[in-house]
C-alpha cells in the first residue's frame, strides 16, 4: 500500500497508524533550554521506529540540543508528513503526535527489541548505538495527535487511538505460528535474513511475533532482527503476512 493511496474507508486512527508504520522520518519539536533561547520551540530531524504497541522511539545523542531539552522538559511533538508531495507540501497528509518522552535505559527489557525495530528502519543505527553517547527515547505517553488528510479531513485523535496491545487470541495464534516456523521452516527464516538484511546466519530462530512483524534471533551473527509486515494484521492474517515477507526477501536476491 503506497503512502499516498490509503483507502477512504479507513478511519483517521487507522490511517495515522499506517502512516507511522510506513514512514520513518519525523520533525521533532522540543522546548529549548539554551541561554537566550529558553522556551522557544526547537525543531530537528529525527528518524523513528515504533514499539510493539505503537509508541514512537528515537535514538539521540546525549550531546544534542534536543536531548538536553527533553531532559529538562519531556514534552515534545513529532510531525510525520507525506513524502514527495511536489511543489505543494500542504496537499499531502500529515500527523503530529504530542506527548512525553522517557529515556529507555540500557538494560531495559525492551531495549533489544527496540534496537532491532529501529535498525530495520535506520541501518546506520548499529554504529550509533555502540557508542555511549546515544540512547533510545520513547514517547511512552502520547497525549493527542493532530490528523490532516486533506481539505475537510482534519481532526484531533486521543493518543490511545494510535496504540494497540495484542489480545489473548492473538497471542495464542502467534505462539502457534512461532512454533510452526521454527519446527518446519527454519530454512525460510535464513532466506529472510539473506534477502532483508544481507546475512547468512548459521542458525535462525523466530522468537516472537506481533501485529506489526516478527523477530528472528540469529547465530553468526549473534543478534536479533525485526521483519515488519508493513501494516497491522489480525490473527487470521499471520500466515499470509509471513509468506509475504518471504516473497519480498526472495525478490531482493533474485
C-alpha positions in Angstrom: 0.0 0.0 0.0 1.6 3.3 -1.1 2.0 6.3 1.2 -0.5 8.4 -0.8 -3.2 5.8 -1.6 -4.8 4.8 1.6 -8.4 3.6 1.3 -11.0 6.2 2.1 -12.9 3.7 4.3 -10.0 3.6 6.8 -10.7 5.6 10.0 -8.4 8.6 10.8 -6.8 6.5 13.5 -6.2 3.5 11.2 -4.8 5.9 8.5 -2.4 7.5 11.1 -1.3 4.1 12.3 -0.5 3.1 8.7 1.4 6.3 8.0 3.6 5.8 11.1 4.3 2.2 10.1 5.3 3.2 6.5 7.5 6.2 7.2 10.5 6.7 9.5 11.5 10.3 9.4 9.8 13.0 11.6 10.4 16.5 12.8 11.0 16.5 16.5 10.0 19.7 18.4 11.3 20.3 21.9 11.4 23.3 24.2 14.8 25.0 24.1 16.8 25.4 27.3 19.8 27.1 25.8 20.8 30.5 27.2 18.9 33.2 25.4 16.5 30.7 23.8 14.7 29.4 26.8 11.1 28.4 26.0 11.5 28.7 22.2 10.3 25.7 20.1 13.4 23.8 18.8 12.9 21.7 15.6 15.2 18.9 14.5 15.1 15.9 12.1 14.5 12.6 14.0 14.3 9.1 12.4 11.9 7.0 14.4 10.6 3.5 14.8 7.5 2.1 16.7 7.4 -0.2 19.6 5.1 -3.2 19.8 2.1 -1.1 20.8 2.8 1.9 18.5 4.8 4.3 20.7 7.4 6.2 18.6 11.1 5.6 19.6 14.0 7.8 18.6 17.8 7.4 19.0 19.5 10.6 20.0 22.9 11.7 21.3 23.4 13.0 24.9 25.3 15.9 23.3 22.4 17.0 21.1 20.4 20.1 21.9 17.1 18.2 21.6 18.3 15.7 24.2 19.1 18.4 26.7 15.7 19.9 26.0 14.0 16.6 26.7 15.9 16.1 30.0 14.6 19.5 31.1 11.1 19.1 29.8 9.9 15.7 28.4 7.0 17.2 26.5 7.5 17.2 22.7 5.9 16.6 19.4 6.7 14.5 16.3 5.4 15.7 12.9 5.3 13.0 10.2 4.2 14.0 6.7 3.7 12.6 3.3 6.9 12.5 1.3 7.3 13.6 -2.3 4.3 16.0 -2.4 6.0 18.2 -5.1 5.5 21.9 -5.0 2.6 21.9 -2.6 3.6 20.0 0.6 0.3 21.1 2.3 -1.6 19.0 -0.2 -0.3 15.8 1.5 -1.3 14.1 4.6 0.4 14.7 8.0 0.0 13.7 11.6 1.5 15.4 14.6 1.9 13.4 17.8 2.1 15.3 21.1 3.3 13.6 24.2 6.1 12.9 26.7 9.4 11.1 26.1 11.2 8.9 28.6 14.7 7.5 28.2 15.0 3.7 27.6 17.8 2.8 30.0 20.5 0.4 28.9 19.5 -3.0 30.4 15.7 -2.3 30.0 13.9 -5.5 28.9 12.5 -3.7 25.8 15.8 -2.3 24.6 17.0 -5.2 22.4 13.6 -5.3 20.6 13.5 -1.6 20.2 17.0 -1.6 18.7 16.1 -4.3 16.2 13.0 -2.3 15.2 15.0 0.9 14.8 17.8 -0.7 12.9 15.3 -2.2 10.4 14.4 1.4 9.5 17.7 3.1 10.1 20.6 0.6 9.3 23.3 3.0 10.3 22.0 3.0 13.8 24.1 -0.1 14.5 27.1 2.2 14.7 25.3 4.9 16.7 24.0 2.6 19.4 27.5 1.1 20.0 28.6 4.5 21.4 27.7 5.5 24.9 26.6 9.0 23.7 23.4 7.6 22.0 20.3 6.4 23.8 16.8 5.4 22.9 13.9 7.7 24.0 10.3 6.6 23.7 7.2 8.7 23.5 5.6 6.5 26.1 2.7 8.9 26.8 1.0 10.0 23.6 -1.5 12.7 24.7 -3.1 13.7 21.4 -2.5 13.6 17.7 -3.4 16.2 15.0 -4.6 14.4 11.9 -4.8 16.1 8.5 -5.6 14.0 5.4 -6.7 16.8 3.0 -9.3 19.5 2.8 -12.0 19.0 5.4 -10.3 15.8 6.7 -8.9 17.3 9.9 -9.4 16.1 13.5 -7.8 15.5 16.9 -7.2 12.0 18.0 -6.6 10.7 21.5 -3.2 9.2 21.9 -4.8 5.8 22.8 -6.3 5.7 19.2 -2.7 5.2 17.9 -1.7 2.4 20.2 -2.9 -1.2 20.5 -1.8 -4.2 22.5 -2.2 -7.8 21.3 -5.1 -9.7 23.0 -5.2 -13.3 24.2 -6.5 -14.8 21.0 -3.8 -13.0 19.0 -1.1 -14.2 21.4 -2.3 -17.8 21.2 -2.2 -17.6 17.4 1.2 -16.0 17.4 2.7 -18.7 19.7 1.5 -21.4 17.3 3.0 -19.6 14.3 6.3 -19.2 16.0 6.5 -22.9 16.9 5.5 -23.9 13.4 8.1 -21.6 11.7 10.9 -22.9 14.0 9.9 -26.6 13.6 9.2 -26.6 9.8 10.6 -23.5 8.2 14.0 -22.7 9.7 15.5 -22.7 6.2 13.0 -20.0 5.2 14.0 -17.9 8.2 17.6 -17.9 6.9 16.3 -16.9 3.4 14.5 -14.0 5.0 17.8 -12.9 6.7 19.6 -13.2 3.4 17.1 -11.1 1.5 16.2 -8.5 4.0 19.5 -8.0 5.8 22.1 -9.5 3.5 23.4 -12.0 6.1 23.6 -15.8 6.0 23.5 -16.9 9.7 24.5 -20.3 10.9 21.1 -20.6 12.6 17.9 -18.5 12.7 15.1 -18.8 15.2 11.8 -16.9 15.3 11.4 -15.6 18.9 8.2 -13.6 18.8 5.5 -12.3 16.5 3.2 -9.3 17.0 0.7 -7.5 14.8 3.4 -5.3 13.2 6.0 -8.0 12.4 8.2 -10.6 13.9 11.7 -11.1 15.5 14.4 -13.6 14.5 17.4 -14.3 16.6 20.5 -15.5 14.7 23.8 -17.2 15.5 26.7 -15.9 13.4 26.0 -13.0 13.8 24.5 -13.3 17.3 21.7 -10.7 17.5 18.0 -10.1 17.0 16.4 -8.8 13.7 13.0 -7.4 13.1 10.9 -8.2 10.0 7.9 -5.8 9.5 4.7 -6.7 7.8 4.1 -3.1 6.7 0.7 -2.9 8.3 -1.1 -4.1 11.4 -2.6 -7.5 10.8 -5.2 -9.7 12.5 -4.5 -13.2 13.9 -6.2 -14.6 10.7 -3.6 -12.8 8.6 -0.4 -14.2 10.1 0.2 -16.9 7.6 -0.1 -14.7 4.5 1.8 -11.9 6.2 4.8 -14.2 6.9 4.7 -15.6 3.4 4.7 -12.0 2.0 7.9 -11.3 4.0 9.5 -14.4 2.5 8.4 -13.4 -1.1 9.9 -9.9 -0.6 13.1 -11.4 0.7 13.4 -13.7 -2.2 12.8 -10.9 -4.7 15.7 -9.0 -3.3 18.2 -11.8 -4.1 16.6 -12.9 -7.4 
